[in-house]
Amino acid sequence: MSSSGPAPEPFPFSVDLTSHEMLRRTHTMAALGPDWDPVAALRGEEEAYALLYSGLDAEQQRLYDELVAAGVLPGPGGGRAAS
């Protein structure tokens, strides 16, 4: 490698992914199909979350409450897409 002069200026490089993002969204909506109901999907998510943390014994409930208080887990009705 020779040191015959200053290093060349970096070539400006940019990529516009706008068209790719629109194509991705189009394919996503097509895959979901015309019967996809986002409100029902979010309601189902909320029901699944409630079921996941139902029926905890005393120790599990204590740990759950600690995790919610520490901000590790969202509390009931908060921090999830369905909220």
Steps between C-alpha positions, in 0.01 A plus 500: 500500500644836405455832668507708185217725597195557714240229530206539263182650636236243598227456245157608634272198511130488573222252441134591482294206626164673463384289206621182670310591819180558304543164327560331837183655642302393193619141536427503875143617448449245221627223729261609777211471258174690467346341811768628740343705778762702689260584785419132552870414483583755768208385715628144471846617601357663812304186589810284452705731723232488772488120477878475518511672838180354645497232766838590649577362842603743777874485423448537126266795559758664727770462234264626229414806711872568559575476128214736418615747769857485361373570148618164365144392415211726408217500749145410410381719213832677443792483262363258245363560152145418613501757776 
